[in-house]
């Protein structure tokens, strides 16, 4: 036997895959709009988010594990809290698919590459008296 089954039940091919940097969690997304977060130690579904009319294809956890960036086939980028998959902010700077997502070591910057050779760099900061991340 070459491996062990950890998850099953996806309704379309997995296009994005990313492991949490500190917890036993793996995030999986696909073109049917699903985003599943699985606990691979317990072999159970941890969180689910469905995107209506959006096709997620690229995922990246921030190095501190607090944020999950999701890139979509229509150029959208959404930043989610990894604890509950609630949306922190979103942006769209291209109409072409997101191909790569990469956080800086301190989780303050996110680099996004699109299929049309567009590269965007986002800086996250907090507004005065706001506990949530904002996007510049």
MARMI-278584 format. One record per residue: residue in three letters; x, y, z of N, C-alpha, C in turn. Coordinates in steps of 0.02 Angstrom, whole numbers, plus 50000, padded with zeros to 5 digits. Layout:
{'ALA' {X Y Z} {X Y Z} {X Y Z}}
...
END
This chain:
{'UNK' {50042 49941 50000} {50000 50000 50000} {50044 50062 50000}}
{'UNK' {50030 50110 49957} {50074 50167 49950} {50054 50228 49992}}
{'UNK' {49992 50233 50012} {49971 50291 50051} {49907 50275 50088}}
{'UNK' {49886 50323 50128} {49824 50316 50166} {49775 50369 50144}}
{'UNK' {49712 50349 50138} {49659 50396 50120} {49647 50444 50178}}
{'UNK' {49652 50508 50165} {49640 50558 50216} {49574 50593 50206}}
{'UNK' {49558 50608 50144} {49495 50642 50130} {49465 50616 50065}}
{'UNK' {49400 50621 50061} {49365 50604 49999} {49300 50642 49998}}
{'UNK' {49265 50640 49943} {49200 50673 49939} {49201 50739 49902}}
{'UNK' {49255 50755 49868} {49257 50816 49829} {49215 50807 49766}}
{'UNK' {49178 50859 49747} {49134 50852 49689} {49165 50876 49624}}
{'UNK' {49226 50899 49626} {49263 50919 49566} {49338 50913 49581}}
{'UNK' {49380 50915 49530} {49452 50909 49542} {49478 50964 49588}}
{'UNK' {49528 50946 49628} {49560 50994 49671} {49609 51036 49630}}
{'UNK' {49602 51101 49633} {49647 51146 49596} {49696 51181 49641}}
{'UNK' {49677 51191 49704} {49721 51224 49752} {49730 51181 49813}}
{'UNK' {49790 51182 49841} {49806 51140 49898} {49859 51176 49939}}
{'UNK' {49849 51179 50005} {49897 51213 50047} {49892 51188 50119}}
{'UNK' {49949 51176 50151} {49951 51153 50220} {49961 51212 50267}}
{'UNK' {49927 51209 50324} {49935 51260 50376} {50006 51255 50404}}
{'UNK' {50038 51311 50419} {50108 51309 50442} {50118 51281 50512}}
{'UNK' {50066 51279 50554} {50075 51257 50622} {50025 51204 50645}}
{'UNK' {49967 51202 50615} {49915 51155 50636} {49908 51098 50586}}
{'UNK' {49879 51042 50606} {49872 50985 50560} {49812 50995 50514}}
{'UNK' {49813 51049 50474} {49759 51066 50429} {49784 51072 50358}}
{'UNK' {49743 51049 50311} {49758 51058 50240} {49696 51089 50208}}
{'UNK' {49706 51141 50169} {49652 51175 50133} {49652 51150 50061}}
{'UNK' {49593 51137 50034} {49584 51111 49967} {49528 51151 49934}}
{'UNK' {49538 51171 49870} {49486 51208 49835} {49480 51182 49764}}
{'UNK' {49423 51197 49732} {49411 51175 49664} {49362 51220 49628}}
{'UNK' {49357 51208 49563} {49317 51251 49519} {49242 51249 49533}}
{'UNK' {49217 51200 49570} {49146 51200 49586} {49130 51251 49641}}
{'UNK' {49181 51287 49666} {49171 51340 49714} {49184 51319 49786}}
{'UNK' {49206 51258 49798} {49216 51236 49866} {49285 51255 49893}}
{'UNK' {49287 51265 49957} {49349 51272 49995} {49339 51230 50058}}
{'UNK' {49377 51176 50065} {49373 51132 50122} {49438 51137 50161}}
{'UNK' {49431 51138 50227} {49490 51133 50270} {49483 51069 50310}}
{'UNK' {49531 51024 50301} {49530 50958 50332} {49583 50953 50386}}
{'UNK' {49565 50919 50441} {49613 50902 50492} {49640 50833 50475}}
{'UNK' {49703 50829 50458} {49730 50765 50435} {49750 50718 50492}}
{'UNK' {49753 50744 50553} {49764 50698 50610} {49699 50662 50629}}
{'UNK' {49644 50700 50630} {49579 50671 50647} {49543 50642 50587}}
{'UNK' {49570 50656 50527} {49537 50636 50464} {49465 50659 50460}}
{'UNK' {49456 50723 50475} {49388 50750 50475} {49388 50819 50443}}
{'UNK' {49329 50837 50418} {49319 50902 50388} {49315 50954 50444}}
{'UNK' {49356 51004 50440} {49361 51055 50493} {49316 51115 50477}}
{'UNK' {49323 51144 50417} {49284 51202 50395} {49267 51195 50321}}
{'UNK' {49211 51226 50301} {49190 51227 50231} {49167 51297 50212}}
{'UNK' {49186 51319 50153} {49160 51381 50126} {49145 51370 50053}}
{'UNK' {49088 51394 50030} {49068 51389 49960} {49067 51459 49930}}
{'UNK' {49098 51467 49873} {49098 51531 49838} {49048 51527 49780}}
{'UNK' {48998 51569 49782} {48947 51570 49730} {48974 51607 49669}}
{'UNK' {48973 51575 49612} {48994 51603 49547} {49068 51621 49545}}
{'UNK' {49109 51593 49589} {49181 51603 49587} {49215 51534 49587}}
{'UNK' {49270 51530 49551} {49307 51467 49546} {49376 51475 49578}}
{'UNK' {49383 51453 49641} {49449 51459 49673} {49499 51410 49643}}
{'UNK' {49561 51433 49635} {49611 51389 49605} {49679 51391 49638}}
{'UNK' {49693 51441 49680} {49759 51446 49712} {49747 51464 49786}}
{'UNK' {49786 51432 49830} {49781 51446 49902} {49850 51458 49932}}
{'UNK' {49852 51500 49984} {49915 51510 50021} {49899 51532 50092}}
{'UNK' {49927 51497 50141} {49923 51519 50211} {49978 51569 50224}}
{'UNK' {49963 51617 50268} {50016 51662 50291} {50062 51623 50337}}
{'UNK' {50125 51644 50343} {50172 51608 50387} {50150 51603 50460}}
{'UNK' {50112 51653 50484} {50088 51648 50553} {50025 51605 50558}}
{'UNK' {49997 51586 50501} {49939 51542 50501} {49873 51575 50512}}
{'UNK' {49872 51641 50521} {49809 51676 50535} {49767 51690 50473}}
{'UNK' {49799 51695 50415} {49763 51713 50354} {49770 51659 50301}}
{'UNK' {49719 51655 50259} {49719 51610 50201} {49701 51652 50141}}
{'UNK' {49746 51658 50093} {49733 51694 50031} {49705 51644 49980}}
{'UNK' {49654 51666 49943} {49622 51625 49892} {49623 51664 49827}}
{'UNK' {49652 51634 49775} {49653 51664 49708} {49602 51628 49664}}
{'UNK' {49566 51666 49623} {49512 51640 49583} {49527 51644 49508}}
{'UNK' {49490 51606 49470} {49500 51602 49397} {49481 51667 49362}}
{'UNK' {49442 51711 49393} {49423 51774 49361} {49465 51833 49385}}
{'UNK' {49519 51820 49421} {49564 51873 49443} {49553 51898 49514}}
{'UNK' {49499 51879 49545} {49486 51900 49614} {49537 51868 49662}}
{'UNK' {49551 51904 49715} {49590 51878 49771} {49551 51895 49834}}
{'UNK' {49541 51845 49876} {49507 51856 49940} {49553 51833 49996}}
{'UNK' {49552 51872 50049} {49591 51856 50108} {49542 51835 50163}}
{'UNK' {49552 51774 50189} {49507 51746 50239} {49544 51734 50305}}
{'UNK' {49507 51738 50359} {49534 51716 50424} {49537 51641 50423}}
{'UNK' {49592 51612 50441} {49597 51539 50439} {49558 51506 50496}}
{'UNK' {49541 51543 50547} {49505 51515 50604} {49433 51498 50588}}
{'UNK' {49401 51538 50544} {49330 51527 50529} {49313 51538 50455}}
{'UNK' {49362 51553 50414} {49354 51566 50342} {49310 51626 50326}}
{'UNK' {49305 51673 50374} {49269 51735 50360} {49313 51781 50319}}
{'UNK' {49282 51821 50277} {49320 51863 50231} {49345 51926 50267}}
{'UNK' {49410 51939 50259} {49441 51999 50287} {49437 52055 50236}}
{'UNK' {49457 52040 50174} {49455 52089 50120} {49463 52053 50053}}
{'UNK' {49451 52089 50000} {49457 52061 49933} {49478 52113 49883}}
{'UNK' {49503 52091 49826} {49527 52137 49775} {49525 52103 49707}}
{'UNK' {49524 52144 49655} {49529 52117 49587} {49567 52168 49545}}
{'UNK' {49627 52150 49525} {49669 52195 49486} {49681 52170 49416}}
{'UNK' {49653 52112 49399} {49661 52084 49333} {49600 52041 49318}}
{'UNK' {49587 52030 49254} {49531 51986 49235} {49555 51916 49221}}
{'UNK' {49621 51907 49219} {49649 51841 49206} {49657 51803 49271}}
{'UNK' {49662 51736 49267} {49666 51695 49327} {49727 51710 49369}}
{'UNK' {49718 51702 49434} {49774 51707 49481} {49814 51642 49475}}
{'UNK' {49879 51648 49466} {49921 51588 49458} {49964 51574 49519}}
{'UNK' {49984 51625 49557} {50027 51615 49615} {50008 51664 49670}}
{'UNK' {50015 51641 49732} {50006 51683 49792} {50065 51669 49838}}
{'UNK' {50095 51721 49867} {50151 51711 49911} {50153 51766 49964}}
{'UNK' {50153 51746 50028} {50158 51793 50083} {50232 51806 50101}}
{'UNK' {50245 51865 50128} {50311 51880 50156} {50319 51843 50222}}
{'UNK' {50380 51837 50246} {50395 51800 50307} {50358 51828 50368}}
{'UNK' {50342 51894 50369} {50308 51925 50426} {50233 51930 50416}}
{'UNK' {50207 51903 50361} {50135 51902 50345} {50106 51971 50332}}
{'UNK' {50147 52021 50320} {50122 52088 50307} {50113 52103 50232}}
{'UNK' {50144 52064 50189} {50139 52075 50117} {50115 52011 50083}}
{'UNK' {50077 52022 50030} {50054 51966 49989} {50069 51983 49916}}
{'UNK' {50107 51941 49883} {50121 51948 49812} {50072 51903 49773}}
{'UNK' {50043 51931 49720} {49993 51895 49680} {50014 51899 49607}}
{'UNK' {50018 51842 49573} {50033 51840 49502} {49971 51817 49464}}
{'UNK' {49959 51849 49406} {49903 51833 49363} {49929 51805 49297}}
{'UNK' {49886 51771 49260} {49906 51740 49197} {49925 51791 49144}}
{'UNK' {49904 51854 49150} {49921 51905 49101} {49987 51940 49117}}
{'UNK' {50028 51909 49159} {50094 51934 49180} {50090 51994 49226}}
{'UNK' {50031 52005 49256} {50022 52058 49305} {50043 52032 49373}}
{'UNK' {50084 52069 49409} {50105 52051 49476} {50085 52109 49522}}
{'UNK' {50049 52092 49576} {50026 52143 49624} {50056 52127 49692}}
{'UNK' {50072 52179 49729} {50098 52172 49797} {50052 52210 49843}}
{'UNK' {50023 52174 49892} {49978 52204 49940} {50012 52209 50007}}
{'UNK' {49998 52264 50042} {50024 52274 50109} {49966 52275 50157}}
{'UNK' {49970 52236 50211} {49917 52233 50260} {49936 52274 50321}}
{'UNK' {49889 52315 50342} {49900 52356 50401} {49834 52363 50438}}
{'UNK' {49839 52389 50498} {49778 52399 50537} {49761 52473 50538}}
{'UNK' {49697 52486 50529} {49674 52555 50535} {49668 52572 50609}}
{'UNK' {49667 52635 50625} {49662 52658 50694} {49599 52628 50726}}
{'UNK' {49606 52596 50783} {49551 52566 50822} {49516 52510 50784}}
{'UNK' {49549 52478 50737} {49519 52423 50700} {49561 52360 50712}}
{'UNK' {49530 52307 50737} {49567 52246 50752} {49575 52202 50691}}
{'UNK' {49542 52219 50637} {49545 52177 50576} {49596 52204 50527}}
{'UNK' {49619 52160 50484} {49667 52180 50433} {49633 52223 50380}}
{'UNK' {49669 52268 50353} {49646 52308 50296} {49697 52298 50239}}
{'UNK' {49675 52311 50179} {49719 52301 50121} {49735 52369 50090}}
{'UNK' {49798 52379 50075} {49818 52439 50039} {49833 52422 49968}}
END
